[in-house]
Amino acid sequence: MRCRSCTPVPEEVRRAAGLLERRHAIAILWASTSGAVRFNEFRQSVTGVPPKTLSERLRELEQAGVLERRVVDASPPYAEYRLTARGRRLASVVQALQSL
């Protein structure tokens, strides 16, 4: 029997799925759940990702409003990434994958 009253997939779900299907995006979100993370900490946590790819994914997640990049005024200055409210909601979905 065919489903004649199927509900279309909401645009928000499509965008989230498109973002998460990018290679290493789920691993980056997972690594972000512990708090502020620096670039080299991501490299240690998400092994095997070329630095250029990691940088691109961080930028994409930042543009999507999932991660927030903050430059810390120290000597030398450094950047750290934190989950936004949107990112925390998405990270809870990623954390649910652990129990599968």
VOPA-918505 format. One record per atom (N, C-alpha, C): residue number from 1; residue in one letter; z, x, y. Coordinates in nm, 4 decimals. Layout:
// VOPA-918505
<pos:NUM | code:A | c3:Z | c1:X | c2:Y>
...
END
This chain:
// VOPA-918505
<pos:1 | code:M | c3:0.0000 | c1:0.0849 | c2:-0.1172>
<pos:1 | code:M | c3:0.0000 | c1:0.0000 | c2:0.0000>
<pos:1 | code:M | c3:0.0000 | c1:0.0896 | c2:0.1238>
<pos:2 | code:R | c3:-0.0826 | c1:0.0584 | c2:0.2189>
<pos:2 | code:R | c3:-0.0910 | c1:0.1341 | c2:0.3438>
<pos:2 | code:R | c3:0.0086 | c1:0.0816 | c2:0.4447>
<pos:3 | code:C | c3:0.0550 | c1:0.1714 | c2:0.5279>
<pos:3 | code:C | c3:0.1488 | c1:0.1342 | c2:0.6336>
<pos:3 | code:C | c3:0.0694 | c1:0.0830 | c2:0.7527>
<pos:4 | code:R | c3:0.0817 | c1:-0.0411 | c2:0.7823>
<pos:4 | code:R | c3:0.0052 | c1:-0.1004 | c2:0.8920>
<pos:4 | code:R | c3:0.0832 | c1:-0.0999 | c2:1.0237>
<pos:5 | code:S | c3:0.2130 | c1:-0.0715 | c2:1.0157>
<pos:5 | code:S | c3:0.2927 | c1:-0.0739 | c2:1.1384>
<pos:5 | code:S | c3:0.3599 | c1:0.0608 | c2:1.1640>
<pos:6 | code:C | c3:0.2928 | c1:0.1712 | c2:1.1265>
<pos:6 | code:C | c3:0.3507 | c1:0.3040 | c2:1.1485>
<pos:6 | code:C | c3:0.3622 | c1:0.3324 | c2:1.2979>
<pos:7 | code:T | c3:0.4739 | c1:0.3903 | c2:1.3340>
<pos:7 | code:T | c3:0.4983 | c1:0.4262 | c2:1.4726>
<pos:7 | code:T | c3:0.4381 | c1:0.5628 | c2:1.4996>
<pos:8 | code:P | c3:0.3633 | c1:0.5799 | c2:1.6085>
<pos:8 | code:P | c3:0.3080 | c1:0.7119 | c2:1.6401>
<pos:8 | code:P | c3:0.4194 | c1:0.8130 | c2:1.6675>
<pos:9 | code:V | c3:0.3900 | c1:0.9379 | c2:1.6378>
<pos:9 | code:V | c3:0.4868 | c1:1.0448 | c2:1.6628>
<pos:9 | code:V | c3:0.5032 | c1:1.0610 | c2:1.8137>
<pos:10 | code:P | c3:0.6277 | c1:1.0577 | c2:1.8650>
<pos:10 | code:P | c3:0.6492 | c1:1.0720 | c2:2.0091>
<pos:10 | code:P | c3:0.6018 | c1:1.2085 | c2:2.0599>
<pos:11 | code:E | c3:0.5583 | c1:1.2118 | c2:2.1818>
<pos:11 | code:E | c3:0.5074 | c1:1.3349 | c2:2.2432>
<pos:11 | code:E | c3:0.6133 | c1:1.4446 | c2:2.2440>
<pos:12 | code:E | c3:0.7398 | c1:1.4103 | c2:2.2651>
<pos:12 | code:E | c3:0.8465 | c1:1.5100 | c2:2.2666>
<pos:12 | code:E | c3:0.8580 | c1:1.5792 | c2:2.1307>
<pos:13 | code:V | c3:0.8427 | c1:1.5032 | c2:2.0236>
<pos:13 | code:V | c3:0.8500 | c1:1.5595 | c2:1.8885>
<pos:13 | code:V | c3:0.7306 | c1:1.6505 | c2:1.8642>
<pos:14 | code:R | c3:0.6136 | c1:1.6097 | c2:1.9104>
<pos:14 | code:R | c3:0.4943 | c1:1.6943 | c2:1.8954>
<pos:14 | code:R | c3:0.5102 | c1:1.8271 | c2:1.9689>
<pos:15 | code:R | c3:0.5626 | c1:1.8218 | c2:2.0905>
<pos:15 | code:R | c3:0.5817 | c1:1.9454 | c2:2.1677>
<pos:15 | code:R | c3:0.6823 | c1:2.0373 | c2:2.1004>
<pos:16 | code:A | c3:0.7934 | c1:1.9807 | c2:2.0523>
<pos:16 | code:A | c3:0.8951 | c1:2.0620 | c2:1.9844>
<pos:16 | code:A | c3:0.8380 | c1:2.1237 | c2:1.8570>
<pos:17 | code:A | c3:0.7629 | c1:2.0469 | c2:1.7816>
<pos:17 | code:A | c3:0.7023 | c1:2.0990 | c2:1.6588>
<pos:17 | code:A | c3:0.6020 | c1:2.2092 | c2:1.6916>
<pos:18 | code:G | c3:0.5244 | c1:2.1898 | c2:1.7971>
<pos:18 | code:G | c3:0.4283 | c1:2.2920 | c2:1.8379>
<pos:18 | code:G | c3:0.4966 | c1:2.4213 | c2:1.8781>
<pos:19 | code:L | c3:0.6094 | c1:2.4095 | c2:1.9443>
<pos:19 | code:L | c3:0.6844 | c1:2.5274 | c2:1.9862>
<pos:19 | code:L | c3:0.7463 | c1:2.5984 | c2:1.8655>
<pos:20 | code:L | c3:0.8029 | c1:2.5213 | c2:1.7746>
<pos:20 | code:L | c3:0.8698 | c1:2.5807 | c2:1.6594>
<pos:20 | code:L | c3:0.7730 | c1:2.6362 | c2:1.5552>
<pos:21 | code:E | c3:0.6489 | c1:2.5898 | c2:1.5562>
<pos:21 | code:E | c3:0.5556 | c1:2.6424 | c2:1.4580>
<pos:21 | code:E | c3:0.5042 | c1:2.7810 | c2:1.4958>
<pos:22 | code:R | c3:0.5324 | c1:2.8246 | c2:1.6163>
<pos:22 | code:R | c3:0.4950 | c1:2.9608 | c2:1.6564>
<pos:22 | code:R | c3:0.5742 | c1:3.0592 | c2:1.5719>
<pos:23 | code:R | c3:0.5096 | c1:3.1623 | c2:1.5291>
<pos:23 | code:R | c3:0.5726 | c1:3.2600 | c2:1.4407>
<pos:23 | code:R | c3:0.6964 | c1:3.3215 | c2:1.5061>
<pos:24 | code:H | c3:0.8053 | c1:3.3244 | c2:1.4360>
<pos:24 | code:H | c3:0.9336 | c1:3.3838 | c2:1.4738>
<pos:24 | code:H | c3:1.0151 | c1:3.2995 | c2:1.5718>
<pos:25 | code:A | c3:0.9640 | c1:3.1875 | c2:1.6184>
<pos:25 | code:A | c3:1.0379 | c1:3.1063 | c2:1.7154>
<pos:25 | code:A | c3:1.1675 | c1:3.0523 | c2:1.6557>
<pos:26 | code:I | c3:1.1641 | c1:3.0086 | c2:1.5310>
<pos:26 | code:I | c3:1.2842 | c1:2.9545 | c2:1.4675>
<pos:26 | code:I | c3:1.3885 | c1:3.0649 | c2:1.4516>
<pos:27 | code:A | c3:1.3457 | c1:3.1836 | c2:1.4119>
<pos:27 | code:A | c3:1.4392 | c1:3.2952 | c2:1.3954>
<pos:27 | code:A | c3:1.5014 | c1:3.3340 | c2:1.5295>
<pos:28 | code:I | c3:1.4237 | c1:3.3306 | c2:1.6346>
<pos:28 | code:I | c3:1.4755 | c1:3.3632 | c2:1.7686>
<pos:28 | code:I | c3:1.5791 | c1:3.2597 | c2:1.8112>
<pos:29 | code:L | c3:1.5494 | c1:3.1324 | c2:1.7871>
<pos:29 | code:L | c3:1.6475 | c1:3.0278 | c2:1.8187>
<pos:29 | code:L | c3:1.7752 | c1:3.0480 | c2:1.7388>
<pos:30 | code:W | c3:1.7611 | c1:3.0801 | c2:1.6119>
<pos:30 | code:W | c3:1.8786 | c1:3.1038 | c2:1.5273>
<pos:30 | code:W | c3:1.9632 | c1:3.2176 | c2:1.5849>
<pos:31 | code:A | c3:1.8983 | c1:3.3259 | c2:1.6231>
<pos:31 | code:A | c3:1.9702 | c1:3.4419 | c2:1.6774>
<pos:31 | code:A | c3:2.0375 | c1:3.4082 | c2:1.8103>
<pos:32 | code:S | c3:1.9864 | c1:3.3100 | c2:1.8809>
<pos:32 | code:S | c3:2.0407 | c1:3.2720 | c2:2.0114>
<pos:32 | code:S | c3:2.1657 | c1:3.1859 | c2:2.0027>
<pos:33 | code:T | c3:2.1957 | c1:3.1358 | c2:1.8862>
<pos:33 | code:T | c3:2.3071 | c1:3.0411 | c2:1.8753>
<pos:33 | code:T | c3:2.4435 | c1:3.1056 | c2:1.8948>
<pos:34 | code:S | c3:2.4502 | c1:3.2390 | c2:1.8867>
<pos:34 | code:S | c3:2.5801 | c1:3.3054 | c2:1.8999>
<pos:34 | code:S | c3:2.6193 | c1:3.3339 | c2:2.0445>
<pos:35 | code:G | c3:2.5327 | c1:3.3040 | c2:2.1389>
<pos:35 | code:G | c3:2.5622 | c1:3.3284 | c2:2.2796>
<pos:35 | code:G | c3:2.4533 | c1:3.4114 | c2:2.3448>
<pos:36 | code:A | c3:2.4875 | c1:3.4808 | c2:2.4521>
<pos:36 | code:A | c3:2.3896 | c1:3.5614 | c2:2.5252>
<pos:36 | code:A | c3:2.3404 | c1:3.6762 | c2:2.4370>
<pos:37 | code:V | c3:2.2095 | c1:3.6959 | c2:2.4383>
<pos:37 | code:V | c3:2.1482 | c1:3.7980 | c2:2.3542>
<pos:37 | code:V | c3:2.0541 | c1:3.8831 | c2:2.4385>
<pos:38 | code:R | c3:2.0613 | c1:4.0133 | c2:2.4203>
<pos:38 | code:R | c3:1.9697 | c1:4.1051 | c2:2.4864>
<pos:38 | code:R | c3:1.8471 | c1:4.1271 | c2:2.3977>
<pos:39 | code:F | c3:1.7420 | c1:4.1815 | c2:2.4578>
<pos:39 | code:F | c3:1.6164 | c1:4.2033 | c2:2.3872>
<pos:39 | code:F | c3:1.6374 | c1:4.2864 | c2:2.2600>
<pos:40 | code:N | c3:1.7063 | c1:4.3985 | c2:2.2708>
<pos:40 | code:N | c3:1.7249 | c1:4.4851 | c2:2.1537>
<pos:40 | code:N | c3:1.8123 | c1:4.4200 | c2:2.0466>
<pos:41 | code:E | c3:1.9007 | c1:4.3310 | c2:2.0868>
<pos:41 | code:E | c3:1.9791 | c1:4.2567 | c2:1.9883>
<pos:41 | code:E | c3:1.8897 | c1:4.1606 | c2:1.9105>
<pos:42 | code:F | c3:1.7928 | c1:4.0996 | c2:1.9807>
<pos:42 | code:F | c3:1.6940 | c1:4.0175 | c2:1.9109>
<pos:42 | code:F | c3:1.6163 | c1:4.1026 | c2:1.8114>
<pos:43 | code:R | c3:1.5764 | c1:4.2209 | c2:1.8522>
<pos:43 | code:R | c3:1.4993 | c1:4.3095 | c2:1.7641>
<pos:43 | code:R | c3:1.5785 | c1:4.3441 | c2:1.6385>
<pos:44 | code:Q | c3:1.7090 | c1:4.3621 | c2:1.6509>
<pos:44 | code:Q | c3:1.7920 | c1:4.3921 | c2:1.5340>
<pos:44 | code:Q | c3:1.8101 | c1:4.2692 | c2:1.4452>
<pos:45 | code:S | c3:1.8233 | c1:4.1551 | c2:1.5070>
<pos:45 | code:S | c3:1.8480 | c1:4.0321 | c2:1.4335>
<pos:45 | code:S | c3:1.7219 | c1:3.9780 | c2:1.3665>
<pos:46 | code:V | c3:1.6122 | c1:3.9809 | c2:1.4386>
<pos:46 | code:V | c3:1.4850 | c1:3.9281 | c2:1.3895>
<pos:46 | code:V | c3:1.3976 | c1:4.0475 | c2:1.3518>
<pos:47 | code:T | c3:1.4226 | c1:4.1044 | c2:1.2363>
<pos:47 | code:T | c3:1.3549 | c1:4.2279 | c2:1.1972>
<pos:47 | code:T | c3:1.2078 | c1:4.2037 | c2:1.1656>
<pos:48 | code:G | c3:1.1291 | c1:4.3067 | c2:1.1882>
<pos:48 | code:G | c3:0.9875 | c1:4.3015 | c2:1.1550>
<pos:48 | code:G | c3:0.8993 | c1:4.2386 | c2:1.2604>
<pos:49 | code:V | c3:0.9535 | c1:4.2046 | c2:1.3748>
<pos:49 | code:V | c3:0.8746 | c1:4.1445 | c2:1.4814>
<pos:49 | code:V | c3:0.8357 | c1:4.2542 | c2:1.5797>
<pos:50 | code:P | c3:0.7058 | c1:4.2735 | c2:1.6029>
<pos:50 | code:P | c3:0.6659 | c1:4.3733 | c2:1.7020>
<pos:50 | code:P | c3:0.7228 | c1:4.3378 | c2:1.8396>
<pos:51 | code:P | c3:0.7603 | c1:4.4379 | c2:1.9195>
<pos:51 | code:P | c3:0.8185 | c1:4.4108 | c2:2.0515>
<pos:51 | code:P | c3:0.7304 | c1:4.3219 | c2:2.1395>
<pos:52 | code:K | c3:0.6005 | c1:4.3406 | c2:2.1332>
<pos:52 | code:K | c3:0.5101 | c1:4.2592 | c2:2.2154>
<pos:52 | code:K | c3:0.5184 | c1:4.1115 | c2:2.1750>
<pos:53 | code:T | c3:0.5205 | c1:4.0857 | c2:2.0456>
<pos:53 | code:T | c3:0.5307 | c1:3.9479 | c2:1.9965>
<pos:53 | code:T | c3:0.6644 | c1:3.8867 | c2:2.0344>
<pos:54 | code:L | c3:0.7711 | c1:3.9634 | c2:2.0195>
<pos:54 | code:L | c3:0.9043 | c1:3.9145 | c2:2.0561>
<pos:54 | code:L | c3:0.9088 | c1:3.8797 | c2:2.2040>
<pos:55 | code:S | c3:0.8528 | c1:3.9645 | c2:2.2851>
<pos:55 | code:S | c3:0.8493 | c1:3.9407 | c2:2.4295>
<pos:55 | code:S | c3:0.7709 | c1:3.8135 | c2:2.4620>
<pos:56 | code:E | c3:0.6596 | c1:3.7932 | c2:2.3945>
<pos:56 | code:E | c3:0.5781 | c1:3.6726 | c2:2.4169>
<pos:56 | code:E | c3:0.6544 | c1:3.5475 | c2:2.3768>
<pos:57 | code:R | c3:0.7216 | c1:3.5506 | c2:2.2618>
<pos:57 | code:R | c3:0.7967 | c1:3.4334 | c2:2.2163>
<pos:57 | code:R | c3:0.9133 | c1:3.4023 | c2:2.3105>
<pos:58 | code:L | c3:0.9814 | c1:3.5058 | c2:2.3558>
<pos:58 | code:L | c3:1.0909 | c1:3.4833 | c2:2.4509>
<pos:58 | code:L | c3:1.0385 | c1:3.4190 | c2:2.5779>
<pos:59 | code:R | c3:0.9245 | c1:3.4661 | c2:2.6257>
<pos:59 | code:R | c3:0.8638 | c1:3.4093 | c2:2.7463>
<pos:59 | code:R | c3:0.8236 | c1:3.2633 | c2:2.7225>
<pos:60 | code:E | c3:0.7650 | c1:3.2340 | c2:2.6063>
<pos:60 | code:E | c3:0.7253 | c1:3.0961 | c2:2.5748>
<pos:60 | code:E | c3:0.8464 | c1:3.0033 | c2:2.5669>
<pos:61 | code:L | c3:0.9518 | c1:3.0507 | c2:2.5019>
<pos:61 | code:L | c3:1.0723 | c1:2.9686 | c2:2.4912>
<pos:61 | code:L | c3:1.1385 | c1:2.9488 | c2:2.6272>
<pos:62 | code:E | c3:1.1284 | c1:3.0491 | c2:2.7127>
<pos:62 | code:E | c3:1.1810 | c1:3.0361 | c2:2.8489>
<pos:62 | code:E | c3:1.0991 | c1:2.9341 | c2:2.9280>
<pos:63 | code:Q | c3:0.9678 | c1:2.9416 | c2:2.9180>
<pos:63 | code:Q | c3:0.8816 | c1:2.8477 | c2:2.9905>
<pos:63 | code:Q | c3:0.8988 | c1:2.7043 | c2:2.9411>
<pos:64 | code:A | c3:0.9320 | c1:2.6903 | c2:2.8132>
<pos:64 | code:A | c3:0.9535 | c1:2.5569 | c2:2.7565>
<pos:64 | code:A | c3:1.0910 | c1:2.5011 | c2:2.7913>
<pos:65 | code:G | c3:1.1745 | c1:2.5815 | c2:2.8570>
<pos:65 | code:G | c3:1.3071 | c1:2.5346 | c2:2.8956>
<pos:65 | code:G | c3:1.4085 | c1:2.5419 | c2:2.7837>
<pos:66 | code:V | c3:1.3811 | c1:2.6227 | c2:2.6804>
<pos:66 | code:V | c3:1.4715 | c1:2.6367 | c2:2.5665>
<pos:66 | code:V | c3:1.5675 | c1:2.7526 | c2:2.5880>
<pos:67 | code:L | c3:1.5181 | c1:2.8608 | c2:2.6456>
<pos:67 | code:L | c3:1.5990 | c1:2.9780 | c2:2.6766>
<pos:67 | code:L | c3:1.6026 | c1:3.0004 | c2:2.8265>
<pos:68 | code:E | c3:1.7121 | c1:3.0576 | c2:2.8718>
<pos:68 | code:E | c3:1.7266 | c1:3.0968 | c2:3.0117>
<pos:68 | code:E | c3:1.7405 | c1:3.2489 | c2:3.0148>
<pos:69 | code:R | c3:1.6590 | c1:3.3125 | c2:3.0969>
<pos:69 | code:R | c3:1.6660 | c1:3.4579 | c2:3.1119>
<pos:69 | code:R | c3:1.7451 | c1:3.4878 | c2:3.2382>
<pos:70 | code:R | c3:1.8450 | c1:3.5747 | c2:3.2236>
<pos:70 | code:R | c3:1.9280 | c1:3.6093 | c2:3.3382>
<pos:70 | code:R | c3:1.9371 | c1:3.7612 | c2:3.3474>
<pos:71 | code:V | c3:1.9095 | c1:3.8138 | c2:3.4656>
<pos:71 | code:V | c3:1.9201 | c1:3.9576 | c2:3.4877>
<pos:71 | code:V | c3:2.0618 | c1:3.9863 | c2:3.5349>
<pos:72 | code:V | c3:2.1292 | c1:4.0767 | c2:3.4649>
<pos:72 | code:V | c3:2.2663 | c1:4.1139 | c2:3.4958>
<pos:72 | code:V | c3:2.2630 | c1:4.2378 | c2:3.5842>
<pos:73 | code:D | c3:2.3288 | c1:4.2278 | c2:3.6975>
<pos:73 | code:D | c3:2.3321 | c1:4.3391 | c2:3.7927>
<pos:73 | code:D | c3:2.4376 | c1:4.4399 | c2:3.7478>
<pos:74 | code:A | c3:2.3940 | c1:4.5352 | c2:3.6689>
<pos:74 | code:A | c3:2.4820 | c1:4.6398 | c2:3.6174>
<pos:74 | code:A | c3:2.4099 | c1:4.7727 | c2:3.6372>
<pos:75 | code:S | c3:2.4662 | c1:4.8766 | c2:3.5885>
<pos:75 | code:S | c3:2.4006 | c1:5.0063 | c2:3.5997>
<pos:75 | code:S | c3:2.3776 | c1:5.0609 | c2:3.4591>
<pos:76 | code:P | c3:2.2592 | c1:5.0585 | c2:3.4082>
<pos:76 | code:P | c3:2.1355 | c1:4.9997 | c2:3.4602>
<pos:76 | code:P | c3:2.1341 | c1:4.8474 | c2:3.4403>
<pos:77 | code:P | c3:2.0533 | c1:4.7772 | c2:3.5213>
<pos:77 | code:P | c3:2.0428 | c1:4.6318 | c2:3.5065>
<pos:77 | code:P | c3:1.9799 | c1:4.5967 | c2:3.3709>
<pos:78 | code:Y | c3:2.0159 | c1:4.4817 | c2:3.3189>
<pos:78 | code:Y | c3:1.9585 | c1:4.4366 | c2:3.1930>
<pos:78 | code:Y | c3:1.9433 | c1:4.2851 | c2:3.1963>
<pos:79 | code:A | c3:1.8600 | c1:4.2346 | c2:3.1053>
<pos:79 | code:A | c3:1.8383 | c1:4.0903 | c2:3.0957>
<pos:79 | code:A | c3:1.9018 | c1:4.0391 | c2:2.9678>
<pos:80 | code:E | c3:1.9540 | c1:3.9193 | c2:2.9753>
<pos:80 | code:E | c3:2.0065 | c1:3.8533 | c2:2.8570>
<pos:80 | code:E | c3:1.9521 | c1:3.7108 | c2:2.8530>
<pos:81 | code:Y | c3:1.9464 | c1:3.6576 | c2:2.7346>
<pos:81 | code:Y | c3:1.8906 | c1:3.5241 | c2:2.7126>
<pos:81 | code:Y | c3:1.9985 | c1:3.4337 | c2:2.6566>
<pos:82 | code:R | c3:2.0018 | c1:3.3112 | c2:2.7074>
<pos:82 | code:R | c3:2.0967 | c1:3.2093 | c2:2.6607>
<pos:82 | code:R | c3:2.0206 | c1:3.0806 | c2:2.6350>
<pos:83 | code:L | c3:2.0725 | c1:3.0027 | c2:2.5425>
<pos:83 | code:L | c3:2.0153 | c1:2.8711 | c2:2.5188>
<pos:83 | code:L | c3:2.0480 | c1:2.7781 | c2:2.6353>
<pos:84 | code:T | c3:1.9536 | c1:2.6977 | c2:2.6746>
<pos:84 | code:T | c3:1.9770 | c1:2.5927 | c2:2.7733>
<pos:84 | code:T | c3:2.0296 | c1:2.4701 | c2:2.6984>
<pos:85 | code:A | c3:2.0566 | c1:2.3638 | c2:2.7696>
<pos:85 | code:A | c3:2.0999 | c1:2.2395 | c2:2.7041>
<pos:85 | code:A | c3:1.9922 | c1:2.1919 | c2:2.6076>
<pos:86 | code:R | c3:1.8678 | c1:2.1987 | c2:2.6489>
<pos:86 | code:R | c3:1.7555 | c1:2.1615 | c2:2.5624>
<pos:86 | code:R | c3:1.7507 | c1:2.2536 | c2:2.4402>
<pos:87 | code:G | c3:1.7736 | c1:2.3811 | c2:2.4625>
<pos:87 | code:G | c3:1.7726 | c1:2.4784 | c2:2.3540>
<pos:87 | code:G | c3:1.8844 | c1:2.4546 | c2:2.2541>
<pos:88 | code:R | c3:2.0013 | c1:2.4147 | c2:2.3032>
<pos:88 | code:R | c3:2.1138 | c1:2.3860 | c2:2.2127>
<pos:88 | code:R | c3:2.0828 | c1:2.2656 | c2:2.1242>
<pos:89 | code:R | c3:2.0158 | c1:2.1653 | c2:2.1809>
<pos:89 | code:R | c3:1.9770 | c1:2.0493 | c2:2.0997>
<pos:89 | code:R | c3:1.8773 | c1:2.0907 | c2:1.9923>
<pos:90 | code:L | c3:1.7830 | c1:2.1727 | c2:2.0289>
<pos:90 | code:L | c3:1.6828 | c1:2.2204 | c2:1.9342>
<pos:90 | code:L | c3:1.7454 | c1:2.3141 | c2:1.8313>
<pos:91 | code:A | c3:1.8388 | c1:2.3964 | c2:1.8736>
<pos:91 | code:A | c3:1.9064 | c1:2.4890 | c2:1.7824>
<pos:91 | code:A | c3:1.9868 | c1:2.4144 | c2:1.6768>
<pos:92 | code:S | c3:2.0395 | c1:2.2983 | c2:1.7115>
<pos:92 | code:S | c3:2.1143 | c1:2.2217 | c2:1.6112>
<pos:92 | code:S | c3:2.0217 | c1:2.1767 | c2:1.4984>
<pos:93 | code:V | c3:1.8966 | c1:2.1499 | c2:1.5304>
<pos:93 | code:V | c3:1.7987 | c1:2.1149 | c2:1.4273>
<pos:93 | code:V | c3:1.7714 | c1:2.2370 | c2:1.3400>
<pos:94 | code:V | c3:1.7586 | c1:2.3524 | c2:1.4023>
<pos:94 | code:V | c3:1.7343 | c1:2.4770 | c2:1.3287>
<pos:94 | code:V | c3:1.8536 | c1:2.5091 | c2:1.2394>
<pos:95 | code:Q | c3:1.9737 | c1:2.4902 | c2:1.2891>
<pos:95 | code:Q | c3:2.0928 | c1:2.5176 | c2:1.2085>
<pos:95 | code:Q | c3:2.1012 | c1:2.4233 | c2:1.0894>
<pos:96 | code:A | c3:2.0506 | c1:2.3009 | c2:1.1027>
<pos:96 | code:A | c3:2.0511 | c1:2.2066 | c2:0.9918>
<pos:96 | code:A | c3:1.9615 | c1:2.2554 | c2:0.8779>
<pos:97 | code:L | c3:1.8641 | c1:2.3387 | c2:0.9072>
<pos:97 | code:L | c3:1.7767 | c1:2.3932 | c2:0.8039>
<pos:97 | code:L | c3:1.8536 | c1:2.4810 | c2:0.7051>
<pos:98 | code:Q | c3:1.9625 | c1:2.5384 | c2:0.7496>
<pos:98 | code:Q | c3:2.0412 | c1:2.6267 | c2:0.6650>
<pos:98 | code:Q | c3:2.0957 | c1:2.5533 | c2:0.5423>
<pos:99 | code:S | c3:2.1267 | c1:2.4270 | c2:0.5578>
<pos:99 | code:S | c3:2.1884 | c1:2.3530 | c2:0.4483>
<pos:99 | code:S | c3:2.0861 | c1:2.2930 | c2:0.3523>
<pos:100 | code:L | c3:1.9585 | c1:2.3175 | c2:0.3738>
<pos:100 | code:L | c3:1.8571 | c1:2.2626 | c2:0.2815>
<pos:100 | code:L | c3:1.8470 | c1:2.3421 | c2:0.1550>
END
